Amino acid sequence: MKRKRFANPFRRKRKVDRAVGLAPGTISIADDAVPTSIRAIRFNRSEVKRFENLTVEEIPLASSDHVVWVDVVGLGDEPTISAIGKRFKIHALSLEDVVNTHQRPKIEVYDDHLYIVVRMPSSNGQLDLEQVSLFVGNGYVVSWQEREGDCFNAVRKRLESSSREVRRHGSDFLAYALVDTVVDAFFPHVHHFGDALDQLEDEIADQNRGSEVVHQIFEIRSDIRRLRRVAWSHREMIQSWLTYNGPLTGEATRLHLRDVADHTIRVVELLEMCRESCSDLRDLQMSAASMRMNEVMKVLTVIATIFIPLSFIAGLYGMNFSTQTSPWNMPETQWYFGYPFALFLMSLVAGGMVVFFYRKRWIG
């Protein structure tokens, strides 16, 4: 029966960097970029309205009594991206960072908006840390995603309920809710790493999967290191956001941001524990392999040690000195019971050595 190989669903997907030599602020569209689509949610304490498949001109604008969340999916349409930037007065350098999806989590402060970058983890057979860009202004949040599929459904459901706190605050609180959801999305992946390491620990005892287990441990350790680096950058970004004292972040948002900072610390700690578990499993695998090798060498040594005196006896009686020349020349070769005597002597020597090894606790 063929053994099922452990599949690591967190293999990394490599990104292709932007072209070298472009002028700052140039929007360079990647070849595999998804076509751009726009949807929006406008809400206040009393009502929520969704908008789907919008054009740039149809995007609802923020007002004094409404907050607008514009969710842009796909980075494949340069005219649409530029038009959205002009509509919300987004700096060209920020738009360049939006389409160049290799940015680390960060926050940048502009006169009329904040630019926040987070990395949203997802797994479709590979570890994918999708870049999500957030522009937070007075009464609006513009989010940019690389492709369809996110972890924001919980926020959308919260917006449907008038009793939720996100409906009673401004755009900064909505941005906090989105960042908090991204940070919480790390926990299922961290728990999966823990389960995968537990499974590998059970498989280390399998003598036929030694090299395969070591390879999987190194794969998981590499992904843990990558996820930890991103989680640590999130922590730095949130700390920078907490130090911002401008009008675009209220006191209620700062209070909740402290909770997000605690979550990022917890993620980093759990990933550090997983990384230490990888090191422990690697050492355990090496120790198990060394012990198995020692057992093999012990058996081979015992066999060789037993056969050395037997080979000596067989060689001694195989010299064939003639008894006609001297009566001392191998008289046993002319004896009627010479051959059984040689076998008995060999068996006696071998049995005596086995008993000696057993009493010494070298075998058994």
Disulfide bonds with the S-S distance in Angstrom:
none
